[in-house]
């Protein structure tokens, strides 16, 4: 509770718009926790879950460090949507991992293929998730 309160306080303090609920509900409108396949490595499921929940070191470490929100090397605010869909720095990795499919669609279902695709993208980008 204390950390959650501090996170909300920090976000409100900086007059930032926090759209976590909107992000998650766009992926899973019924807000039903996914059932993960048992044959997928733990690290891959952990990475997939962090991205799906939009709680990653890359995008949230600034809250605990009491610093400014992270800026991508391309100059945009660093968010999961930016990383997966928009960042020009990751366009090659995006096209290899996701082909022509919207990367956010991979987060809608915790299938082995979707988890592996998200993990493959993250390993190619070398992001700290």
LOTORTI-938727 format. One line per 10 residues: number of its first residue (from 1); their letters; for each residue x, y, z of C-alpha. Coordinates in pm, 1 decimal. Each point is the difference from the previous one (the first is absolute). Layout:
BEGIN
NUM) a) X:Y:Z | ...
# end
This chain:
BEGIN
1) xxxxxxxxxx) 0.0:0.0:0.0 | 276.5:239.6:89.7 | 178.8:-41.1:-335.0 | -328.2:22.0:-192.4 | -85.7:318.9:185.3 | 343.9:144.4:-73.0 | -33.0:-86.9:-368.7 | -338.3:172.4:-23.3 | 136.7:294.5:197.9 | 301.5:35.4:-230.1
11) xxxxxxxxxx) -213.1:-21.8:-312.2 | -250.3:254.7:131.0 | 284.9:220.9:121.4 | 140.7:28.8:-350.3 | -341.7:55.6:-159.7 | 59.3:-302.0:-218.8 | -278.4:-190.1:-164.4 | 13.6:-362.4:101.6 | -194.0:-227.8:-232.3 | 85.9:-342.3:139.6
21) xxxxxxxxxx) -363.3:-105.2:37.7 | -77.4:115.1:-353.1 | 300.0:-191.4:-134.0 | -93.0:-323.5:175.9 | -371.5:22.1:-76.0 | 77.3:52.9:-369.5 | 193.0:-328.5:6.4 | -249.3:-189.1:216.9 | -342.6:173.4:20.0 | -135.6:-261.4:246.0
31) xxxxxxxxxx) 310.6:43.1:221.7 | 36.3:-377.6:32.2 | 349.5:-118.2:99.4 | 158.0:-213.8:-273.2 | 74.9:-369.7:32.0 | 362.0:-53.9:-97.4 | 119.4:-311.0:-183.2 | 197.7:-234.2:221.8 | 264.5:-74.6:-264.0 | 132.7:358.4:-26.3
41) xxxxxxxxxx) 310.4:110.6:191.4 | -57.8:210.9:311.2 | 211.9:292.3:-127.1 | -212.3:23.8:-313.7 | -325.4:-0.4:197.7 | 141.7:258.4:240.4 | 100.9:228.4:-287.9 | -336.9:-44.2:-170.7 | -187.4:72.7:325.0 | 199.7:313.3:77.3
51) xxxxxxxxxx) -62.6:136.5:-347.1 | -365.9:-99.0:7.1 | -46.6:179.6:334.1 | 220.6:289.0:-115.6 | 221.3:-36.8:308.4 | 357.7:-22.8:-117.3 | 332.3:126.1:127.3 | 48.1:202.4:-318.3 | -330.3:185.2:34.2 | -46.4:21.6:379.5
61) xxxxxxxxxx) 341.1:16.4:164.9 | -20.8:380.3:4.1 | -281.1:-10.6:256.9 | 208.4:-182.0:258.3 | 304.8:213.7:-76.8 | -207.7:318.2:37.6 | 114.9:132.1:-335.1 | -164.8:112.7:-322.0 | -190.4:-240.4:-222.2 | 232.8:-176.2:-243.1
71) xxxxxxxxxx) 57.8:132.9:-347.6 | 78.5:-238.1:-284.0 | 317.4:59.3:-200.8 | -230.7:117.3:-283.0 | -128.7:282.5:223.6 | -346.0:-136.0:87.3 | -128.3:-96.5:345.1 | 86.6:-364.5:60.3 | -316.6:-209.7:30.4 | -84.0:-358.1:-90.4
81) xxxxxxxxxx) -215.4:117.1:-289.5 | 284.9:218.4:-127.8 | 247.7:-288.2:25.8 | -226.5:-258.4:-164.0 | -172.0:214.5:-263.1 | 162.6:333.8:-73.9 | 371.4:28.5:70.3 | 199.9:29.3:-319.9 | 305.3:-143.2:178.6 | -180.7:-333.1:32.9
91) xxxxxxxxxx) -169.8:-13.8:-340.7 | 226.7:-276.2:-136.1 | -42.7:-215.4:312.5 | -374.8:69.0:-11.8 | -33.0:-113.4:-361.8 | 204.0:-316.1:67.8 | -183.6:-98.4:319.5 | -354.6:102.2:-89.6 | 0.4:9.9:-381.1 | -303.3:211.4:-97.5
101) xxxxxxxxxx) -207.2:-73.3:312.3 | -63.6:277.3:253.2 | 235.9:-77.7:292.5 | -271.8:81.7:254.4 | -206.2:-287.0:-140.9 | 265.1:-241.9:128.2 | -77.7:112.8:355.1 | -368.3:-94.0:-24.1 | 61.0:-373.7:32.1 | 264.4:-179.4:205.6
111) xxxxxxxxxx) 65.3:-265.9:-262.9 | 342.5:-157.5:-36.3 | 45.3:169.5:-337.8 | -93.4:345.5:133.1 | 224.6:-32.0:305.2 | 291.4:-113.5:-216.9 | -53.5:284.4:-249.5 | -4.1:265.6:273.0 | 307.2:-152.0:164.4 | 183.1:-20.8:-332.6
121) xxxxxxxxx) -71.9:368.7:-65.5 | 126.0:100.3:345.3 | 321.0:-202.3:-38.0 | 65.2:161.7:-339.0 | -48.0:350.1:143.2 | 209.5:-79.1:310.3 | -241.2:192.6:220.0 | 13.7:-43.8:375.4 | -344.7:-134.6:82.0
# end
